[in-house]
Amino acid sequence: MRVRVAALGLTAITVLALPACSTNTTEAKPVSPPSTQSKKSAGPGRNAAPLSSAALEERLLDVSDLGAGYARKPERPARHDDVTVLGCPALNGLGGDAAMGGSLDFPRRAKVTFTYGDASDSEVSDELYSDSAGKLSNGTNRIFKAMTGCPKYQVLVGGTTVDIATQKVVSPRVGDERWSQVMTFSAGGRDTVVKQAAVRDGGTLVVVSGSPALVDQYLGKALAKATATR
C-alpha cells in the first residue's frame, strides 16, 4: 500500500533518515507546571462557528509561554513523501493520507514547533484545529484508534526502513475528549521517541507532539491558551 507522510508528528521518520547524530535527550530547563484546567467559553468551541486559521494562529503557544532556552523552529515547505506501510491492516484500511495522519488535515489549522537549545531531539509542536465537534471527534478518533491498534509495523520511506512501535497511554482528564500515544521510530540503530497528545474542547482540537517530557509539561498550557476567552 502506498500512502503519504502527513501531519501529527511523523517528522521523526525524516529525522531518522538523516545522517546519524547523538540520541541523548537534552533535558529542558524546568519551569513551573502549567495548569491543566482549560477556561470554558463560547469562544472557540461550544456553539460558535469554527475559528479561522488566522484566529488559531493567535492561540498557539509562543516563546514567552515556554521560557528561556526555547526558539521557534522555522516551518519548512510542506513535504508529502510516498511511503509503504507494512504489517498494519488497520492503517491499510484507512487508505491514502489518512493512514499516516492525514485525517487531521482539517482546513482550519495552525501549527508551531519549538526547539530547546541546539538539541534536535528536544522539540515540541503545538497544533490547533477548528471545526464542528463531530468532525473533529470522528477524524481524530479514527486515526488514533488505527495507529494504536498496531503495536508494531514498518514504513519504507526514501530508501530507509523504519520500525515503528506504538503504545496508547493515559490522557489527562481535560477537555471533552482526549487521546495520547507514544511512538518509537527505529532505524539505523537509532531510536526517536515521540509522544502525541490530543484534546478536543468543543470545536477546538489541540495536538501537542514531541519529546514526552515536553508534551506532558506544556499540554495544559496549550489547551488553556487555545480555549481562553478572547
C-alpha positions as CSV (number, residue, x, y, z in Angstrom):
1,M,0.0,0.0,0.0
2,R,1.3,3.5,-0.9
3,V,0.5,6.4,1.4
4,R,1.9,9.8,2.0
5,V,3.6,11.0,5.2
6,A,1.4,13.7,6.6
7,A,0.8,15.6,9.8
8,L,0.7,14.6,13.5
9,G,4.3,14.4,14.4
10,L,5.6,11.9,11.9
11,T,8.6,14.1,11.1
12,A,10.6,11.6,13.2
13,I,10.8,9.5,10.1
14,T,12.6,12.3,8.3
15,V,14.9,12.8,11.3
16,L,15.9,9.1,11.3
17,A,16.7,9.2,7.5
18,L,19.3,12.0,8.1
19,P,23.0,11.3,8.9
20,A,23.5,9.9,12.4
21,C,23.6,12.3,15.3
22,S,23.5,11.9,19.1
23,T,20.5,10.3,20.5
24,N,21.0,11.6,24.0
25,T,17.9,13.5,25.1
26,T,18.6,17.0,26.3
27,E,16.6,18.0,29.4
28,A,14.6,21.1,29.1
29,K,15.1,23.8,31.7
30,P,12.4,23.2,34.3
31,V,9.6,25.7,34.5
32,S,6.5,25.9,36.7
33,P,4.0,23.2,35.6
34,P,1.0,24.8,33.8
35,S,-2.5,24.3,35.0
36,T,-4.4,21.7,33.1
37,Q,-7.7,23.4,33.6
38,S,-9.0,24.9,30.4
39,K,-11.2,28.0,30.5
40,K,-14.7,27.2,29.3
41,S,-16.1,29.7,27.0
42,A,-18.3,30.3,24.0
43,G,-15.2,31.5,22.2
44,P,-13.5,28.7,20.1
45,G,-15.9,26.0,20.8
46,R,-19.2,25.0,22.0
47,N,-21.9,26.7,20.0
48,A,-19.8,29.1,18.0
49,A,-18.7,28.9,14.3
50,P,-15.3,27.3,13.7
51,L,-12.3,29.6,14.1
52,S,-10.3,30.7,11.1
53,S,-6.7,29.7,10.6
54,A,-5.7,33.2,11.4
55,A,-7.6,33.2,14.7
56,L,-6.0,29.8,15.6
57,E,-2.5,31.3,14.9
58,E,-3.1,33.8,17.7
59,R,-3.9,31.0,20.2
60,L,-0.7,29.0,19.6
61,L,2.0,28.9,22.2
62,D,4.8,31.3,21.8
63,V,8.3,31.6,23.2
64,S,7.1,33.7,26.1
65,D,4.9,30.8,27.2
66,L,7.8,28.3,27.3
67,G,10.6,30.2,29.0
68,A,14.3,30.7,28.4
69,G,16.2,28.5,26.0
70,Y,13.4,27.9,23.5
71,A,13.3,29.1,20.0
72,R,10.7,28.9,17.3
73,K,11.7,26.4,14.5
74,P,11.2,27.8,11.0
75,E,8.5,26.0,9.1
76,R,9.7,24.1,6.1
77,P,7.7,23.9,2.9
78,A,5.2,21.1,3.1
79,R,6.5,17.7,2.0
80,H,4.5,14.6,1.4
81,D,6.8,11.7,0.8
82,D,5.4,8.5,-0.6
83,V,5.9,5.6,1.8
84,T,4.9,2.0,2.1
85,V,3.2,0.7,5.3
86,L,3.9,-2.9,6.2
87,G,2.3,-5.0,8.9
88,C,-0.6,-2.8,9.9
89,P,-4.0,-3.8,8.3
90,A,-5.7,-1.1,10.4
91,L,-3.7,1.6,8.6
92,N,-4.1,-0.1,5.3
93,G,-7.9,0.1,5.8
94,L,-7.8,3.9,6.2
95,G,-6.0,4.4,2.8
96,G,-4.1,7.4,1.4
97,D,-3.1,10.3,3.6
98,A,-5.4,9.2,6.4
99,A,-3.1,6.2,7.2
100,M,-0.3,8.5,8.3
101,G,-2.3,11.3,10.0
102,G,-3.9,13.0,7.0
103,S,-7.4,12.7,8.6
104,L,-6.4,15.6,10.8
105,D,-5.9,17.8,7.7
106,F,-8.8,20.0,8.6
107,P,-9.0,23.2,6.6
108,R,-8.8,25.5,9.7
109,R,-5.5,24.8,11.3
110,A,-2.3,26.4,12.7
111,K,1.0,24.9,13.9
112,V,4.2,26.0,15.6
113,T,7.3,24.0,16.6
114,F,9.9,24.9,19.2
115,T,13.4,23.6,19.9
116,Y,15.2,23.8,23.2
117,G,18.8,24.8,22.8
118,D,20.5,23.0,19.9
119,A,19.1,19.6,20.6
120,S,17.2,18.2,17.7
121,D,15.5,15.6,20.0
122,S,14.1,18.2,22.3
123,E,11.3,19.6,20.2
124,V,7.7,20.3,21.0
125,S,4.9,21.2,18.5
126,D,1.6,22.8,19.1
127,E,-1.2,22.2,16.5
128,L,-4.7,23.7,16.6
129,Y,-7.7,22.7,14.5
130,S,-11.2,24.1,14.5
131,D,-14.3,22.5,13.0
132,S,-17.6,21.1,14.2
133,A,-17.2,18.9,17.3
134,G,-18.5,15.9,15.4
135,K,-15.9,16.2,12.6
136,L,-13.0,16.7,15.0
137,S,-14.1,13.8,17.2
138,N,-14.6,11.3,14.3
139,G,-11.4,12.2,12.4
140,T,-9.2,12.2,15.5
141,N,-10.6,9.0,17.0
142,R,-10.3,7.2,13.7
143,I,-6.6,7.9,13.2
144,F,-5.6,7.3,16.8
145,K,-7.5,4.1,17.0
146,A,-5.9,2.8,13.8
147,M,-2.4,3.8,14.9
148,T,-2.5,2.4,18.4
149,G,-4.2,-0.7,17.0
150,C,-0.9,-1.8,15.5
151,P,1.7,-2.2,18.3
152,K,4.5,-2.7,15.7
153,Y,4.7,-2.1,12.0
154,Q,7.2,-0.7,9.4
155,V,7.3,2.0,6.8
156,L,9.6,2.3,3.9
157,V,10.5,5.9,3.1
158,G,13.3,7.4,0.9
159,G,15.1,4.0,0.8
160,T,15.0,3.7,4.6
161,T,13.1,1.1,6.6
162,V,11.7,2.5,9.8
163,D,10.4,0.3,12.5
164,I,7.5,1.9,14.5
165,A,6.2,0.8,17.8
166,T,3.0,2.5,19.2
167,Q,1.5,2.4,22.7
168,K,-1.7,4.1,23.9
169,V,-1.1,5.9,27.1
170,V,-3.3,7.5,29.7
171,S,-4.5,11.0,28.9
172,P,-5.1,13.8,31.4
173,R,-8.7,14.4,32.3
174,V,-9.2,17.6,30.5
175,G,-11.5,18.8,27.6
176,D,-14.4,16.8,26.2
177,E,-12.3,14.1,24.5
178,R,-8.7,13.1,24.7
179,W,-6.2,10.8,23.0
180,S,-2.5,10.0,23.8
181,Q,0.1,7.7,22.3
182,V,3.9,7.2,22.4
183,M,5.6,6.2,19.2
184,T,9.1,4.8,18.9
185,F,10.8,5.2,15.5
186,S,13.8,3.0,15.0
187,A,16.2,3.0,12.0
188,G,20.0,2.5,11.5
189,G,20.5,1.7,15.2
190,R,18.9,4.9,16.4
191,D,15.6,5.4,18.2
192,T,13.4,8.5,18.3
193,V,10.5,8.6,20.8
194,V,7.6,10.9,20.1
195,K,4.6,11.5,22.3
196,Q,1.3,12.8,20.8
197,A,-1.5,14.1,23.0
198,A,-4.7,15.5,21.6
199,V,-7.5,17.1,23.4
200,R,-10.9,18.2,21.9
201,D,-12.7,21.0,23.7
202,G,-15.9,21.8,21.9
203,G,-15.0,22.8,18.3
204,T,-11.2,23.2,19.0
205,L,-8.7,20.4,18.9
206,V,-5.2,20.8,20.4
207,V,-2.4,18.4,19.5
208,V,0.9,18.6,21.3
209,S,3.7,16.4,19.9
210,G,7.4,15.9,20.6
211,S,9.6,14.8,23.5
212,P,7.4,13.1,26.0
213,A,8.6,15.2,28.9
214,L,7.9,18.4,27.0
215,V,4.4,17.2,25.9
216,D,3.5,16.5,29.5
217,Q,4.8,19.8,30.6
218,Y,3.1,22.0,28.0
219,L,-0.2,20.3,27.1
220,G,-2.1,22.1,29.8
221,K,-0.8,25.5,28.9
222,A,-1.5,24.9,25.2
223,L,-5.1,23.9,25.9
224,A,-5.7,26.8,28.2
225,K,-4.4,29.3,25.7
226,A,-6.4,27.7,22.8
227,T,-9.7,27.8,24.7
228,A,-9.3,31.1,26.6
229,T,-11.9,33.8,26.2
230,R,-10.9,36.5,23.7
